[in-house]
Amino acid sequence: MHASLVARDKLSLLEMSTNSPKLRQFVRHALVAATGVTTPNLAQLASAFDLLCDRLRTRLHPMFGTTAVSALFARAHRRATSEFPWVADILPEGGERCSLDGLEVIGPHLEPDTMADGLAALLAHDIGLLSTFIGDDLVMPLVQEAWGTASLSERPARSEGNR
């Protein structure tokens, strides 16, 4: 990644906290963009989450190994579940996989916007925790490479064709 792009993407540790509105907005935008539609349904959000989560895991495994990546995702799961308890009903806690289970059970009781917020929080916790350990100037280029996304400093497009 070009040095000027990396420099432009730097955020303070406060901004990169797992509760950062800017980080959550970035992740939510990436999640919705991965669906390919402007207003995704639950199944499309679940599929996009699986894709982004798997891409992030795949990018992190060679550097940190299976155990560390699973521990990171398990911790993020616990943090997201404290804010969005329904996450425990659709995603196994072990941190070993990204596939959403139980969507058909909870789906009728969950709005797509709520699901997008919860899944974005979970991925934001992954990114924020990792940033705490190794630094945001190393993490964000990894995330952007894994997801093929724009920088945090760029505003998401508000147009109909998200992609």
C-alpha positions as CSV (number, residue, x, y, z in Angstrom):
1,M,0.0,0.0,0.0
2,H,1.3,3.5,-0.9
3,A,2.8,5.4,2.1
4,S,0.6,8.5,1.6
5,L,-2.5,6.3,1.7
6,V,-1.4,4.7,4.9
7,A,-0.5,8.1,6.5
8,R,-4.0,9.4,5.5
9,D,-5.6,6.4,7.2
10,K,-3.9,6.9,10.6
11,L,-6.3,7.3,13.4
12,S,-5.6,8.0,17.0
13,L,-6.1,5.1,19.5
14,L,-9.1,6.9,20.8
15,E,-10.7,6.9,17.3
16,M,-9.8,3.2,16.8
17,S,-11.4,2.0,19.9
18,T,-13.9,-0.8,19.4
19,N,-16.7,1.7,20.2
20,S,-15.5,4.3,17.7
21,P,-18.4,5.6,15.6
22,K,-16.0,6.2,12.7
23,L,-14.8,2.6,12.8
24,R,-18.3,1.2,13.1
25,Q,-19.5,3.3,10.2
26,F,-16.6,2.1,8.1
27,V,-17.3,-1.5,8.9
28,R,-21.1,-1.1,8.4
29,H,-20.5,0.5,5.0
30,A,-18.1,-2.4,4.0
31,L,-20.7,-4.9,5.2
32,V,-23.6,-3.3,3.2
33,A,-21.3,-2.8,0.2
34,A,-20.4,-6.5,0.2
35,T,-24.1,-7.4,-0.2
36,G,-24.2,-5.6,-3.6
37,V,-27.5,-3.9,-2.8
38,T,-28.4,-0.6,-1.1
39,T,-31.0,-2.1,1.3
40,P,-29.9,-5.7,2.1
41,N,-32.1,-8.3,3.8
42,L,-31.0,-10.6,6.6
43,A,-29.7,-13.3,4.4
44,Q,-27.7,-10.9,2.3
45,L,-26.2,-9.4,5.5
46,A,-25.4,-12.8,6.8
47,S,-23.6,-13.8,3.6
48,A,-21.7,-10.5,3.5
49,F,-20.6,-11.0,7.1
50,D,-19.4,-14.5,6.3
51,L,-17.4,-13.1,3.4
52,L,-15.8,-10.2,5.3
53,C,-15.1,-12.3,8.4
54,D,-13.5,-15.1,6.3
55,R,-11.4,-12.7,4.3
56,L,-10.2,-11.0,7.5
57,R,-9.4,-14.4,9.1
58,T,-7.6,-15.5,6.0
59,R,-5.5,-12.3,5.9
60,L,-4.6,-12.6,9.7
61,H,-3.8,-16.4,9.9
62,P,-0.4,-16.3,8.2
63,M,0.8,-13.5,10.5
64,F,-0.7,-14.6,13.9
65,G,-1.7,-18.2,13.6
66,T,-5.0,-20.0,14.2
67,T,-4.9,-19.8,18.0
68,A,-4.4,-16.1,18.2
69,V,-6.9,-15.3,15.5
70,S,-9.5,-17.6,17.2
71,A,-8.9,-15.9,20.5
72,L,-9.2,-12.4,18.9
73,F,-12.5,-13.3,17.3
74,A,-13.8,-15.0,20.5
75,R,-13.1,-11.9,22.5
76,A,-14.8,-9.7,19.9
77,H,-17.8,-12.0,20.0
78,R,-18.1,-11.7,23.8
79,R,-17.9,-7.9,23.5
80,A,-20.4,-7.7,20.7
81,T,-22.8,-10.1,22.6
82,S,-22.8,-7.8,25.6
83,E,-24.2,-5.0,23.4
84,F,-26.2,-7.2,21.0
85,P,-27.3,-10.3,22.9
86,W,-28.9,-11.9,19.8
87,V,-25.4,-12.3,18.3
88,A,-25.0,-15.3,20.6
89,D,-28.0,-16.9,19.0
90,I,-26.7,-16.7,15.4
91,L,-22.9,-17.0,15.8
92,P,-21.1,-19.8,17.8
93,E,-18.9,-18.3,20.5
94,G,-15.7,-20.4,19.9
95,G,-14.2,-17.8,17.5
96,E,-13.2,-20.6,15.2
97,R,-15.6,-19.8,12.3
98,C,-17.6,-16.9,10.8
99,S,-20.7,-18.7,9.5
100,L,-23.9,-17.5,11.0
101,D,-26.2,-20.2,12.4
102,G,-29.7,-19.8,13.8
103,L,-30.6,-17.0,11.5
104,E,-33.9,-18.6,10.8
105,V,-34.8,-18.7,14.5
106,I,-34.0,-15.1,15.3
107,G,-34.6,-13.7,11.8
108,P,-38.3,-13.0,12.2
109,H,-37.6,-10.9,15.3
110,L,-34.6,-8.9,13.9
111,E,-34.7,-5.9,11.6
112,P,-32.0,-5.7,8.9
113,D,-30.6,-2.4,10.3
114,T,-30.3,-3.9,13.7
115,M,-28.5,-6.9,12.3
116,A,-26.2,-4.7,10.3
117,D,-25.3,-2.7,13.4
118,G,-24.6,-5.8,15.5
119,L,-22.5,-7.5,12.8
120,A,-20.6,-4.3,12.2
121,A,-20.0,-4.0,15.9
122,L,-18.6,-7.5,16.0
123,L,-16.2,-6.8,13.1
124,A,-15.3,-3.4,14.6
125,H,-14.4,-5.1,17.9
126,D,-12.1,-7.5,15.9
127,I,-10.4,-4.6,14.3
128,G,-10.3,-2.4,17.4
129,L,-8.8,-5.2,19.6
130,L,-6.2,-6.0,17.0
131,S,-5.3,-2.4,16.7
132,T,-4.8,-2.2,20.4
133,F,-2.3,-5.1,20.2
134,I,-0.3,-4.2,17.1
135,G,-1.3,-0.6,16.2
136,D,-3.8,0.9,13.8
137,D,-1.2,1.8,11.2
138,L,-0.6,-1.9,10.7
139,V,-4.2,-3.0,11.1
140,M,-6.1,-0.8,8.7
141,P,-4.0,-1.6,5.7
142,L,-4.6,-5.3,6.4
143,V,-8.3,-4.8,6.7
144,Q,-8.5,-2.7,3.6
145,E,-6.4,-5.3,1.7
146,A,-8.6,-8.2,3.0
147,W,-11.9,-6.4,2.2
148,G,-10.9,-4.3,-0.8
149,T,-12.3,-1.2,0.8
150,A,-11.7,2.5,0.8
151,S,-10.0,4.2,3.6
152,L,-11.6,5.3,6.9
153,S,-11.1,8.9,5.9
154,E,-13.2,8.6,2.8
155,R,-16.9,9.1,3.3
156,P,-19.2,6.3,2.1
157,A,-21.2,7.1,-1.1
158,R,-24.9,7.9,-0.4
159,S,-26.0,7.0,-3.9
160,E,-28.4,4.2,-4.9
161,G,-25.7,2.0,-6.4
162,N,-23.5,1.2,-3.4
163,R,-21.1,-0.8,-5.5
